[in-house]
Each structure stands twice: as C-alpha cells, then as structure tokens.
C-alpha cells in the first residue's frame, strides 16, 4: 500500500505543480475560458501558489522524514480546494469532456482524498 501511495503522491504532486504553474504564469490563457474571467489574476495566482506549495508538501516532508504529517495535511487542503473548484466549475458546465476543468478537479480531489486517508489512517508516516 505504501508503494501505491507514493506513486499516487508523485503523480498528484506533478499534476498540482503543473496546474498551479498554469494558474500563476498563464493567466491570459486562463482568462479566455468563460469561468477563467470570473476570478481576478490575484485570486487565480493565490490558488496556483497554494497548489504549488501543496504539491511540494505532498513529497518533501515524507521523503526526508521531516514533519511527515504535512503530507496528509497538504492532501486534505487539496481536497478542500478541489471541492470548492468543483462547485465553481460546475456552475459553468457539468459535461464530462477533456476540455472541462471540472473533470480534472474531481479526479485530483479524489486522488488527494485517497492520499489523505492513506497517510492518516492506513500507513501513518
């Protein structure tokens, strides 16, 4: 189980690091989407920085065995952020399509919940 958790952690960290970087550095592309213009550049940047920070915290504390409790806490924060973004994106479209960010938010949230549960309950670090 520990190996599966590590694989999902690495994948999710890369996913959120890339998504956070997109929100911070590609605001012009993000603003072209209908839901992208609903939040300001500062709000998208704050969400992006949160995702980048949590992506780092998914890996580093457990890998170096320094305050490993930060890993499931970061996963929990990502679950809450994913839930909020799912509600936000769901107001615009509920279509299950590759172009709908709702799909990525829900998948990321479910994987983050798996990591949070796995690291809190199943195999505490």
C-alpha positions as CSV (number, residue, x, y, z in Angstrom):
1,X,0.0,0.0,0.0
2,X,2.9,2.3,0.8
3,X,4.2,2.0,-2.8
4,X,0.8,2.7,-4.3
5,X,0.6,5.8,-2.1
6,X,4.0,7.0,-3.2
7,X,3.2,6.5,-6.8
8,X,-0.1,8.5,-6.5
9,X,1.7,11.2,-4.4
10,X,4.3,11.7,-7.1
11,X,1.7,11.8,-9.9
12,X,-0.5,14.1,-7.9
13,X,2.4,16.4,-6.9
14,X,3.3,16.8,-10.6
15,X,-0.3,17.3,-11.5
16,X,-0.8,20.1,-9.0
17,X,2.6,21.7,-9.6
18,X,1.8,21.9,-13.3
19,X,-1.8,23.2,-12.6
20,X,-0.6,25.7,-10.1
21,X,2.1,27.0,-12.5
22,X,-0.5,27.3,-15.2
23,X,-2.7,29.4,-12.9
24,X,0.2,31.7,-11.9
25,X,2.0,32.1,-15.2
26,X,-0.6,31.6,-17.9
27,X,-3.4,33.9,-16.7
28,X,-4.0,35.2,-20.3
29,X,-4.8,31.7,-21.5
30,X,-6.9,31.0,-18.4
31,X,-8.9,34.2,-18.9
32,X,-10.1,33.0,-22.3
33,X,-12.3,30.4,-20.7
34,X,-15.7,31.5,-19.5
35,X,-15.0,30.6,-15.9
36,X,-11.5,32.0,-16.1
37,X,-12.7,35.6,-16.1
38,X,-14.8,35.1,-13.0
39,X,-11.8,35.4,-10.7
40,X,-9.1,38.1,-10.8
41,X,-5.5,37.5,-11.7
42,X,-4.6,37.7,-8.0
43,X,-7.2,35.1,-7.0
44,X,-6.0,32.7,-9.7
45,X,-2.4,33.3,-8.6
46,X,-3.2,32.6,-5.0
47,X,-4.9,29.3,-5.9
48,X,-1.9,28.5,-8.1
49,X,0.6,29.2,-5.3
50,X,-1.5,27.1,-2.9
51,X,-1.4,24.2,-5.4
52,X,2.4,24.5,-5.9
53,X,3.0,24.6,-2.2
54,X,0.8,21.6,-1.6
55,X,2.4,19.8,-4.5
56,X,5.8,20.2,-2.8
57,X,4.4,19.2,0.6
58,X,3.0,16.0,-0.9
59,X,6.5,14.8,-1.4
60,X,9.2,16.5,0.5
61,X,8.2,16.0,4.2
62,X,7.6,12.3,3.8
63,X,10.7,11.8,1.6
64,X,13.1,13.5,4.0
65,X,11.2,12.2,7.1
66,X,10.9,15.8,8.5
67,X,7.4,16.6,9.8
68,X,5.7,13.9,7.6
69,X,2.3,14.9,9.0
70,X,2.5,17.8,6.5
71,X,1.9,15.4,3.6
72,X,-1.7,14.3,4.6
73,X,-2.4,17.9,5.7
74,X,-1.4,19.1,2.2
75,X,-3.6,16.4,0.7
76,X,-6.5,17.5,2.8
77,X,-6.1,21.1,1.8
78,X,-6.1,20.0,-1.9
79,X,-9.3,18.0,-1.3
80,X,-11.0,21.1,0.1
81,X,-9.7,23.3,-2.7
82,X,-10.8,20.7,-5.3
83,X,-14.3,20.7,-3.7
84,X,-14.5,24.4,-3.9
85,X,-13.3,24.5,-7.5
86,X,-15.7,21.7,-8.4
87,X,-18.6,23.8,-7.2
88,X,-17.2,26.8,-9.1
89,X,-16.6,24.9,-12.4
90,X,-19.9,23.0,-12.0
91,X,-21.8,26.3,-12.3
92,X,-20.5,26.6,-15.9
93,X,-20.6,23.1,-17.2
94,X,-21.3,19.6,-16.0
95,X,-20.2,17.9,-19.2
96,X,-17.7,15.1,-19.0
97,X,-15.2,16.2,-21.6
98,X,-11.5,16.6,-21.8
99,X,-12.0,20.4,-22.2
100,X,-14.0,20.8,-19.0
101,X,-11.7,21.6,-16.0
102,X,-14.3,20.1,-13.7
103,X,-13.2,16.6,-14.7
104,X,-9.6,17.3,-13.7
105,X,-10.6,18.9,-10.4
106,X,-12.8,16.0,-9.4
107,X,-10.1,13.4,-10.3
108,X,-7.4,15.4,-8.5
109,X,-9.7,15.7,-5.4
110,X,-10.4,12.0,-5.3
111,X,-6.7,11.1,-5.5
112,X,-5.9,13.7,-2.9
113,X,-8.6,12.2,-0.6
114,X,-7.0,8.8,-1.2
115,X,-3.6,10.1,-0.1
116,X,-5.0,11.9,2.9
117,X,-6.9,8.8,4.1
118,X,-3.9,6.5,3.3
119,X,-1.4,8.6,5.1
120,X,-3.6,9.5,8.1
121,X,-5.3,6.1,8.7
122,X,-3.7,3.3,6.8
123,X,0.0,3.9,6.9
124,X,0.9,6.8,9.0
125,X,4.4,8.1,8.1
